[in-house]
Amino acid sequence: MTPLMYVVLIVVALIIIGISVLLLQRAEEDPLVTRIDEFAAREELVSIEEIELSMPITDRIFVPILRQVSEFLIRFTPQQTLEHTTKMLELAGNPRNMRAAEFIALRVGSTIFFGFFTFFFMSRFGTATNRTLLYTLVGCVIGWALPAMWLRSKADRRKDAVIKKLPDALDLMTICVDAGLVFNAAMQKVDEKWDDPLANEFGRVIHEMQLGKSRRQALRDMADRNDVPDLTSFIAAVIQADQLGVGIGKVLRIQSEQMRVRRRQRAEEKAQQAPVKMMFPMVFLIFPSIFIVLLGPAFFQVIRNDSLRGVTG
């Protein structure tokens, strides 16, 4: 490879790193809402152009470029892949306000980055061409899989947060309904009291109902977005109670007790699994260290005694 090709690879890698960092460091808030709030907070009258110029250079230059690249990539992406990516982003809580096209662009950039750097290092060390191509392919696979693993990890953590918080949220809603509030006001109280994924979901349900969506449809959409069995069963019980005319307070109380029983059962299950999970690190990591510390001095003492016997003999 010529020095010019090395320079090109490094420049391309730096551009991909910059785009990836930009995607991962984007604010969680909607940029449009942020700009509207900034416009309303200004005392003097300013134009939209002045507000646009006051934005960071990354939002004015790199974000539009990234949006164009993602729109170009989306033309060659199967519809099933886009739907699956959109579903995963919803399960993860739409991190960094990424759309499916932007996440696919991130995966493509990560693939190119790992592939280029693997090819660069393998060529630098004079590896054979077949092995260089093989390692480059492995690097591309790793680069393609890492963003998906990161997204899956965020979705799993979000599910765990929803499961842990659901019994407490149902207790609060039960108290609110017993105090005379309606079900919608009880959901709004949960949203006002906490700032976690479950509370944000209840706040989103309230917001969608204010925009004209029915409560049943908003709750069904909430169950589809989270894909948590406990939350799905709770929403099904609420919808059934609404259809049959059953008191919502009684349903909330029963659901709260059931959720607490399930949480205790999960804790007991994890406690039973702990010895099995601890066996492998103890056998392969802790026990060898203990054997080295305890038997190491005795081993050296035996070697020393054998050497002294050989000398005297």
C-alpha positions in Angstrom: 0.0 0.0 0.0 1.2 3.5 -0.9 1.4 6.3 1.7 -1.5 8.0 -0.1 -3.7 5.0 0.5 -2.8 5.1 4.2 -3.7 8.8 4.4 -7.1 8.1 2.7 -7.8 5.2 5.1 -7.0 7.3 8.1 -9.2 10.3 6.8 -12.1 8.0 6.1 -11.8 6.3 9.5 -11.7 9.7 11.2 -14.8 10.8 9.4 -16.7 7.6 10.4 -15.6 8.1 14.0 -16.8 11.6 14.0 -20.2 10.7 12.6 -20.5 7.8 15.1 -19.6 10.1 18.0 -22.1 12.6 16.8 -24.9 10.1 16.7 -24.1 8.7 20.2 -23.7 12.2 21.8 -26.9 13.7 20.4 -29.2 15.1 23.0 -32.1 13.0 24.2 -34.5 15.9 23.8 -36.2 16.7 20.5 -34.2 19.4 18.8 -37.3 21.0 17.4 -38.8 21.4 20.9 -35.5 22.7 22.2 -35.3 25.4 19.5 -39.0 26.4 20.1 -38.3 26.8 23.8 -35.2 28.8 23.1 -37.1 31.1 20.8 -39.9 31.6 23.4 -37.3 32.3 26.2 -35.6 35.1 24.3 -36.7 38.6 25.5 -35.8 40.4 22.2 -37.3 39.4 18.9 -34.9 37.4 16.7 -35.3 35.7 13.4 -35.2 32.0 12.7 -31.9 32.5 10.8 -30.3 33.9 13.9 -31.4 31.0 16.0 -30.1 28.6 13.3 -26.7 30.3 13.3 -26.6 30.1 17.1 -26.8 26.3 17.0 -23.6 24.2 17.2 -21.8 23.6 14.0 -22.4 19.8 14.4 -26.2 20.4 14.2 -25.9 22.8 11.3 -23.5 20.9 9.1 -22.9 17.3 10.1 -26.4 16.3 11.0 -27.8 17.3 7.6 -25.0 15.4 5.9 -25.7 12.4 8.1 -29.4 12.6 7.3 -28.6 12.7 3.5 -26.3 9.6 3.9 -29.0 7.7 5.9 -31.6 8.6 3.3 -29.3 7.2 0.6 -28.7 4.0 2.5 -32.4 3.5 3.3 -33.1 3.1 -0.5 -31.1 -0.2 -0.5 -32.3 -1.5 2.8 -35.1 -4.2 2.9 -38.3 -3.1 4.4 -38.2 -5.9 6.9 -34.8 -4.8 8.2 -36.2 -1.2 8.6 -39.2 -2.5 10.6 -37.1 -4.7 12.8 -34.7 -1.8 13.5 -37.5 0.6 14.3 -39.0 -2.0 16.7 -35.6 -2.4 18.4 -35.2 1.3 18.7 -38.6 1.6 20.3 -37.8 -1.2 22.8 -34.6 0.6 23.7 -36.5 3.9 24.2 -35.3 5.6 21.0 -31.8 6.4 22.3 -30.4 9.7 21.1 -33.5 10.2 19.0 -32.1 8.0 16.3 -34.3 6.8 13.5 -33.9 3.5 11.7 -32.0 5.0 8.8 -29.6 6.7 11.1 -28.9 3.6 13.1 -28.3 1.6 9.9 -25.9 4.4 8.8 -24.1 4.0 12.2 -23.8 0.2 11.6 -22.4 0.7 8.1 -19.9 3.3 9.4 -18.9 0.9 12.2 -18.4 -1.9 9.7 -16.3 0.3 7.4 -14.3 1.6 10.3 -13.4 -1.9 11.7 -12.8 -3.3 8.2 -10.4 -0.5 7.2 -8.5 -0.6 10.4 -8.2 -4.4 10.4 -7.0 -4.2 6.8 -4.6 -1.4 7.6 -2.9 -3.2 10.5 -2.8 -6.6 8.8 -1.1 -5.0 5.7 1.2 -3.0 7.9 2.6 -6.2 9.6 3.0 -7.9 6.2 0.4 -10.6 6.7 -0.4 -12.8 3.8 -3.2 -11.7 1.4 -5.6 -14.5 2.3 -5.3 -14.0 6.0 -5.5 -10.2 5.6 -8.8 -10.6 3.7 -10.1 -13.1 6.3 -9.2 -10.8 9.2 -10.8 -7.9 7.4 -14.0 -9.9 6.9 -14.0 -10.7 10.7 -13.5 -7.0 11.5 -16.4 -6.1 9.3 -18.6 -8.6 11.0 -17.6 -7.3 14.4 -18.3 -3.7 13.3 -21.7 -4.7 12.0 -22.6 -6.6 15.2 -21.4 -4.1 17.8 -24.1 -1.5 17.4 -26.8 -4.2 17.4 -25.4 -5.6 20.6 -25.3 -2.1 22.2 -29.0 -1.5 21.2 -30.0 -5.0 22.5 -28.3 -4.2 25.8 -30.1 -0.9 26.1 -33.4 -2.6 25.4 -32.8 -5.3 28.0 -31.9 -2.7 30.6 -35.0 -0.7 29.8 -37.2 -3.8 30.2 -35.6 -4.6 33.5 -36.2 -1.0 34.7 -39.9 -1.3 33.6 -40.4 -4.6 35.4 -38.8 -3.4 38.6 -40.8 -0.2 38.7 -44.2 -1.6 37.8 -45.3 -2.7 41.3 -44.4 0.7 42.8 -46.2 2.5 40.1 -49.3 0.3 40.5 -49.3 1.0 44.3 -49.2 4.8 43.6 -52.0 4.5 41.1 -54.1 2.5 43.5 -53.7 5.1 46.2 -54.6 7.9 43.7 -57.7 6.0 42.5 -58.8 5.3 46.1 -58.3 9.0 46.9 -60.8 9.9 44.2 -58.7 10.4 41.1 -59.6 8.9 37.7 -57.3 6.5 36.0 -55.9 9.1 33.6 -55.0 11.4 36.5 -53.4 8.5 38.3 -51.1 7.8 35.3 -50.3 11.5 35.2 -49.3 11.4 38.9 -46.9 8.6 38.1 -45.4 10.6 35.3 -45.0 13.7 37.6 -43.5 11.8 40.5 -40.7 9.7 38.8 -38.4 10.0 35.9 -37.9 6.5 34.6 -38.9 4.5 31.5 -42.2 3.4 32.9 -43.2 6.9 34.1 -42.2 8.3 30.7 -44.4 5.7 29.0 -47.4 6.7 31.1 -46.7 10.4 30.2 -46.6 9.4 26.6 -50.0 7.7 26.9 -51.5 10.9 28.5 -50.0 13.0 25.7 -51.4 10.7 23.0 -54.8 10.8 24.6 -54.7 14.6 24.6 -53.9 14.5 20.9 -57.1 12.5 20.3 -56.1 8.9 20.6 -58.5 6.6 22.6 -57.2 5.3 25.9 -57.5 1.7 24.8 -55.4 2.3 21.7 -52.9 4.3 23.6 -52.5 1.6 26.2 -52.2 -1.1 23.5 -49.5 0.9 21.7 -47.7 1.2 25.1 -47.7 -2.6 25.5 -46.4 -3.1 21.9 -43.6 -0.5 22.4 -42.3 -2.2 25.6 -42.9 -5.9 25.0 -42.9 -6.6 28.8 -45.2 -9.5 29.7 -46.1 -8.0 33.1 -47.0 -4.7 31.6 -49.0 -6.4 28.8 -51.0 -8.4 31.3 -51.7 -5.3 33.3 -52.9 -3.3 30.3 -55.1 -6.2 29.2 -56.7 -6.3 32.6 -57.3 -2.6 32.5 -58.9 -2.7 29.0 -61.0 -5.7 30.0 -62.2 -3.9 33.2 -63.0 -0.8 31.1 -65.1 -2.9 28.7 -67.0 -4.8 31.4 -67.5 -1.8 33.7 -65.5 -3.2 36.6 -64.1 -0.7 39.2 -60.6 0.3 38.2 -59.5 0.5 41.8 -60.1 -3.2 42.5 -58.3 -4.1 39.3 -55.3 -2.0 40.3 -55.2 -3.5 43.7 -55.2 -7.1 42.4 -52.6 -6.3 39.7 -50.4 -4.6 42.3 -50.4 -7.7 44.5 -49.7 -10.0 41.6 -46.8 -7.8 40.4 -45.2 -7.9 43.8 -45.6 -11.7 44.0 -43.9 -12.0 40.6 -41.1 -9.7 41.6 -40.5 -11.7 44.8 -40.5 -14.9 42.7 -38.0 -13.4 40.3 -35.7 -12.5 43.2 -36.0 -16.0 44.6 -35.2 -17.5 41.1 -32.1 -15.3 40.7 -31.0 -16.3 44.2 -31.3 -20.0 43.3 -29.3 -19.3 40.1 -26.5 -17.5 41.9 -24.5 -20.6 43.1 -24.6 -22.1 39.6 -23.4 -18.8 38.0 -20.7 -18.4 40.6 -19.3 -21.9 40.0 -17.4 -21.0 36.8 -15.6 -17.9 38.0 -14.7 -19.7 41.3 -13.3 -22.8 39.5 -11.5 -21.0 36.8 -10.5 -17.7 38.5 -10.7 -17.8 42.3 -9.6 -21.3 43.1 -6.4 -21.2 40.9 -5.4 -18.0 42.6 -6.0 -19.5 46.1 -3.9 -22.6 45.1 -1.1 -20.4 43.9 -1.0 -18.4 47.1 -1.3 -21.4 49.4 0.7 -24.1 47.6 3.2 -21.8 45.8 5.6 -21.5 48.8 5.3 -25.2 49.6 6.1 -26.0 46.0 9.3 -23.9 46.0 10.2 -25.4 49.4 9.9 -29.0 48.0 12.1 -28.0 45.0 14.7 -26.5 47.4 14.8 -29.6 49.5 15.2 -31.8 46.5 18.1 -29.7 45.2 19.8 -29.8 48.7 19.5 -33.6 48.8 21.1 -33.8 45.4 24.0 -31.7 46.5 24.6 -33.7 49.7 24.1 -37.0 48.0 
